[in-house]
Amino acid sequence: MKYHIVTYGCQMNKSDSERIANFFDEKGFEESSLEEANIVIINSCSIRQSAIDRMEAKIRSIKKSTNKKIILTGCVLEKDKKKLSPFFDYYFPPQDTTKWILPGIKGEKKEFFKITPKRSGITAYVSIMTGCNNFCSYCVVPYTKGKEMSRKAEDVLNEAKEAINTGYKEVWLLGQNVNSYKGGLTFANLLREIDSARGDFWIRFASSHPKDLSSEIIHAIRDCKKVTKYLHLPIQSGDDEMLKKMNRPYDVKRYEEIIEEVRKNIPGISISTDVIIGFPEETEKHFSNTVKLFRKLDFDMAYIARYSPRAETAAGKIKETVTNEEKKRREKVLEEIIKESAQKRNKSFVGKKLKVLVFRKIKSNYLIGKTTGYQNVIFKGKKDYIGKFTKVKITHSSSWGLKGTIIQK
């Protein structure tokens, strides 16, 4: 029997898929292409309607044209599961291996996080916690993943160090809110412990919640040599009234104070954010405050999402007031601001020599990698550089990234 996994959503789903793959390997199944697989596992995401729409189209297509067995798992709302029920054969509750039952497989009591991830590439995703207690009014995670639960620090440290010893060059620590980690260490001390491991590697993490980004964590990012100088800190809106409706327990002033503290302690750090546009009852005035914030804070990157209502959330009960056309317009406004600020920041790197982690070949003789600040860098080089750190002298910049040449040793 052969299986194939299709993953939707965030890095945490990617990490879960790596454990699911090893689970099936241990049961004697063979990972294969979608075309050859007997079993297709859909690791789903109900966070946004667009993801559900893509997933539904995929499942319908597979079910219509083949006799493959389809398993649904992951971050999925009950409403979405019911809608998709005619198109999948089995449902596996995420992270509950006792209910992973189908012909040839019996459920087992083995803890999900005790399954060794089947990793590839140069990045090791390490989940340090699951679930969420924040109940932002637009978000389904508390309903699909449950309450916040932190893994034991010992287990996290062992997994991270094992990945480092195996040769992974980048460790991503994952959680819905890593700053609130409570696994026997504070998140700041967890960073320090992993940073002390021997080897040449980088540490990244996602996601951070402004309400829990303490001075202790900021100082750990500053002090740790292997923690990259990149912070993703979602604002979601630049208007206090909208933040209150979103159930985000901070105001714009507090967010600005955090950014100021971060930049004061870690000069040159790259900062990205998330923002939702077209939230119910968001007026042009509300949106203009977000525009002002974007211009003021000069984010390096921003992930802009058009609001879509999700069942079971508080915001899903509020009537939408912003048209799709207006959402697109507002999205474009923010994209232009980010384009300008990213271009200005990237231009400052021209002429500098940067350490780059090389990820993959993109075209003949060209490679792409990332800087500590998460900027893309393209340069000519042999595939032997993939999976290694190298120094690159930056020669060109644009809003999307950098170009350069390898500095020969």
N, C-alpha and C positions, 0 to 999 in steps of 0.2 A: 504494500500500500504506500502511496506517495501523497505528500501534503504540500500545500502552498499557502503562505500567509500574506494577506493584504492588510496593510496598516494605515489607518487614518488618524489624524489628530496630532498631538504634541509628542515631545521627546519621551514622556512617560509611557505613552502607548508603544513607542518604539522599543523602549526598555522591556516592557511587558512581553512584546512579541519575541524578544530574544530568549526569554525564559520559556515561553510557550513552545518555541522551536525545539529547545533542548528536551522538554517534556515529551514531545512526540518522537524525537530521536531515541530517547531511552526506552520508549515503548516499541521500538523496532520499525518505525515509519521512516521513510526517506524523503528529505526535502527536495522539491523539484520545481519546474516551471509551472505556471498556471495551466498551460495546455496539457501537460502530462499528469497533473495531480488528480488523484481520486477524491481527495478531501481538500476543500478550500476553507481556510479559517479567516473570517473577516473580523479584524480587531477594530471596533467601531469608535465613533466619536459623535456625541450628541450636542457638543458645545455650540456649534453653529448649524443653522439650517442648510447652508451650502454643503457642509460635509455630509449631512444626512442625505441630501439630494444626490450627491455623487455616489455615495455608498449604495443607495437604493437602485440607482441605474446599473451599478456594477453587479449587484446580486441578481437583479432581474435578467440581465444579459447572460450571466452564467447559468442560471436556472433554466432559461428558455432554450439555450443552445446545447446543453450538455446534461449528462446524468450524474454529474459530480455531487457528492454530499457537501452541504454547506453548513459550517459552524459559525454562529454569531457569538461574539464576546466583546469585552471592552466597556467603554464609557457610553452606555446607552440608556436613554429614558424608557420607562415602561410604555409610554405612548408610542415611541418609535419602534420598540420591540414588537408590540401588537400589530402595528402597521406592516412590519416586515415579515411577520410570522408565516405567511403563505410561501415565502421564498427561501427560508432556511430550514434545515432538518434538525439541528440541535442548537441549544443555547448553553454556553458555559459561563457561569458567573465569574467575573474577573477575580483573580486571586483567591478563588475557593476551589482547590484541587479535589476536594471530596465529591464535588458534583460534576467533575469532568468525566462523563460516562458516555460511551458509544461502543458499537461492536468492536471488540479487540482491546478496549481500554476500560478499566475499572477505576472508579474514584479512589483516591488515596488520601491519607492524612498528612502527607508531606507539606510543610509550610511552603507557600508560593515562593518566598524570598530565599528559601534554602535550595531552590533549583538554580543550578549554575547557568548564567546567560550564555547563549550561543552567539558570540560577538563576531564582528568582522570589521575591517577597516582599521582606523587608528584611534577612534574615540570609544571610550568605555562609559556608558550611561549607568549611573549608580543611583537608584531611587533611595532616598533617605527617609521618606515618609509617604503616606497616602492619605487621601481624603482632605476635607477642608471644613473648618468651623465658621467661616466668615459670612456665608450666605449673602454675598453681593446679590442685589435684586435681579440681575440679568443672568446669573450663572447657575448651571445645573450640576456642577461638580459635587456639592454636598448631597444631592439626590442620587447621583450615579456611583459615586465613590465612597460615600458615607462620611463618618466623623474622622477628624484628623488623628492619625496614629503614626508615631515615630518609630523607626526601627532602632534596635539597640546600637549604640555607638560602636561596640565591639564588632558587630556584624558588618556595619558600614565600613569601618576601618579595614577589616580583613578583606572585604570585597574590593575596596579601592586599591589596597596595597597589592593584592593578587593581580589585579589588572595592570598595575604599574610594573610589577616584576615580570609579567608576561610580555611587556613591551609596548603597551598602549601609551600614547604620548599626550593624550588629553582625557581628563576625567571630568565628566559633567555630573554634578550632584543635583538630583531632581526632587522636586516636591511642589505642591500647589503654593506653599508658602514656606520656603526653606528657613526663613528668618525665625520662625516660631518652633523650630526643631527642638524636641525634648527627649532625646534618647539616652540620657545619662551625661551628656555634654551639652553645652550651649553650641549654637551653630558656629560662633566665632572660634571656640576651642576645637570644634571638629575640623574647621579649616586649618587651624594651626597644626593639628595632629597629622593630617594628610600631607601638609606642606613639609613636614619634617622627614617624610619618607625619602629614601635615597633614590636618585635617578633624575633624568632630565625629562620633565613633563610639565604640563599646565593643568591648572584646576579652574573650571568654570562652574557656574551654578544658575539655576532658574527654578522657580520664579521668586522674586522678592516682593513683599508687601510693604508699602511705606510705613504703615503703623508699627511694624516690628523691626525696621532697619535701625538698629541701635548704634551708638557711638562705638561700642565694643566690636560690632561687626565691621564697621567702617575702618577701625584701627587694624583689625585682622587683615582686611584686604590690603591696607597700606603696608603692613609689616611683612606679610608672607610673600616670599620671592616667587613662588610658583602659582599663586593665585593671580589670574590675569587681571589687567587693569581695565575691566569692562563690567558695567553694571546695567542690568535690565530692570527698570523700576516703573511699573505701570502707573500712570496718572489717571487714565480713563476719561477724564474731562477736566477742562481748565476753569470750570464754573462751580462755585460752592453749592448752589442750589441743585445742580445736576448730581454732584458727588453725594449729596444727602439722599437724593432719590435712588441713587445706585447702591446705597448703604455702604459707602466707603468712609470709614471713620477718621478722616483727616480733611483739612481744608487746603485750599491752594497755597495759602501763606505757609502752612506747615510743610507742605511738599517742597516749596522753594527753599525753606530753611534747611531741609535735608540735603537737597542738591548742593546748596552752598557749603555745607559741612563736608560733603563728599569731595567736592572739588578743592576745598581748602586743604584737606588732608592728603588727597591723592591727585596732585597736579597732572594734567594730561589724560586723566581717565576718560574713556568713552562711555557715554550714557545713552541708552535707548529706552523707549517707553511704549506702552499700549494706549490706544485711545479708541473710544466708541463714538461714532457719529450717528446722529439721527435717533438718539434715545427718546422714548416717548416724552412729549412736552418740551423737547429741546427747541428753544426759539433761536432766531438769528442772533439775539443779544447773548444768549448762553454760548452759542457757537463762537461768537466774536471773542469771548473771554478765552476760549481754547486757542484761538488764533494768536491772541496776545501772549499767552503763555509759551506757545511754540516759538514765537519770535524772540521772547525774552531768554529762554533757557538754552537755545541752540543745541537741540538734541542731535546726536550723531545719526540715529536711526529711529524710526517709529513704525510700529505695526498698527495700521489703521483698519478698523473693522466697522462695516456698516451694521447698525443694530438690526437683529432679527429676533422676534419674540420666541421664547422657548417655554414649552409647557412646564408647569409646576413651579416656575419662578414667580416672584412677586411682580416683576416688571411685565411678565407675560399677561397679566390681568389688566394692564393699562392700555387703553386704545392708542394705536400709533397715530402720530400727528405729522410726521415728516415723510414726504413722498420718496420713492426710490430715486427719482430724478434729482431731488434736492440732496439726498445722501451722497449721490455720485458727485455733485457739484462741490459739496463740502469736503469730500475726500480729496478731490483734485486740489483744492485750496491748500490743504495741509501737506499734500505731497509736494507741492511747489516750494513750500517753506522748508521742508526737510531737504529737498534737493539743494536749495541754496546753502543751508547750514552745513550739510555734508560736504558740499563742494568746497566751502571755505575751510573746513577742518582738514579735508584731504589734501588741499593745496599746501597746507603747512608741513606736510611730510616730504614734499619734493626736495631731493638732495640729501635726505637723511638715510641712514643705514638701519634697517629694521630686522628684527628676528621674526621669521615667518615659519609657521608649521605648514608643510606642503601636504595637500589632501589628495589631489588627483590630476590626471592629464585632461585637458579640455579640448585640445586640437593638436595638430601636428607640431611637435617641438615646444608646446606651451603647457605650463602647469599653473595651478591655482592653489593659493594657500591663504592662511589667516594670520593677522598680527595679533598681539596681545589684546589690542583694542577691538578686535573682531572685524577689522577692515579686510576686504578681499584684496589680494595682490596677485597679479598675473605677470608671468615672466617666462622667458625661454629656459628650458632645462631638460635634462634627461629624466626618464621615469624612475631612475635610481634614487632621486631626491624624495619621492613620495614616501610619506610616513616619517620624515626627518625634519629637524629644524635646520634652517639655513639663513644666512644673512643676505638681504636683498637691498640694493641701493635704489631708492624710488626716483623715477625719472619723469613720470606723468601722473596726473590725478584727474578724477572726474567725480561726479556725485555718487556713482555706484561703487567706486573703489580706486585702486592704485595699480600702476604698472612700474616694472623695474627690471634690473639686471642682477644676476647672481654675483656676489663678491667672491671671487676665487680665493681659496685658502692658500 
